Amino acid sequence: MKELGYHLRSTREQLGISIEELSEATRIEIKYLEAIERGDFEALPGPVYIRSYLRTYSIYINLDPRKVIKIYQESKQVAAEHLSRTARIQREQVLQRSDETSVLSRSKKQEFGRSSEKMVTMSRAVKNQSQTNKSKKKAKKKKDSGFAKFYNGLLITGFLLLLVAAGIVVYLRSTSTEVAEISDKVKPLTASESNGMLG
């Protein structure tokens, strides 16, 4: 496509037409004319515009528009085939890489399988060790449990005795204050009164 753009530009320059003059006469923006002359048809708005611009451009510089458009379409087809071939080659390379990756991943899976077996073996050993430690702790607790029960019983008995003693003290205090109150209210009997009560 660059050849087409170069051909159009060289023809325009041979005729002594400036790009500004061409733009004014064809009403095609300068940026699009420059893109056509570079062969950069991707910079143009779309296929309909490309054909229209090529037709207008070629008519203004006295070239056959049908031939110019035909050259453009053939160049486009060749570019598409080249792009398709390139895409196919890239796809094949990707598939080849994925095959290599799958071979690598299989070996990594096998390596992972071996390492996971080691991990399982190690975890079993740790589990067995922890079970052994637990059984040792249980045996020690059984030895200590006789003394612990005695000590706990002693503490509970002491606490109960303390409660009973506190209750007795409270009871005695309350009765002694009642007795004191009653004795304050009661007058002492004289000897004659006491003899009269007895007699």
C-alpha positions, 0 to 999 in steps of 0.5 A: 500500500505504501507503493500506491501512496508513493505513486499518487504523491509523485504524480501530484508533485510532477504536476506541481500541485501542492497538498494544500491546493489538492485539499482545497480542490477535493475538500479532503482534509490534509491529514487524510491526504498525507495518510493516503500518500504514506500508505497509512489507510488505517488512519482514514475513517473507513472503507467507503471513505477510502474508496471515495478519497482515492477516486477523487484524488486520482481524478484530480491528478488525471489517473484512472480511478478504477485502476487506483482502487483496484491496486488498493484492493489487491494490496489490501488482500495481500496484506490480509493474507500476510496478516492471516499467515502471520497470525497462523504462525503465531498461533502455531508458536503458542500451541508449541509453547503450550505443549512445552509448558504442559510437559513442564507442568507434568514434571512439576506435578510429579515433583509436587506429588513427591513433595506432597508425599513427604509432607504427608509423612512428616505430618504423620510423624508430627501427629504421632509425636503430639499424641505421645506428648498428650498421653504423657501429659494425661499420665502426669495429670492422673498422678497429680489428680489425687493430691489436687482432689485432696487439696480442693476438698480441704479448701472447700471444707475450710470455706464452709467452716468459715461460713458456719463460724461467721454465721454463729458470730452474727447470731451471737451478736444479735442475741447479745444485743437483744438481751442487752436491750431487754435488760435495759427495759427491765427494772431490777426487782427489789427484795420485797418484790421478788419475795412477793412473787415467790410467795 
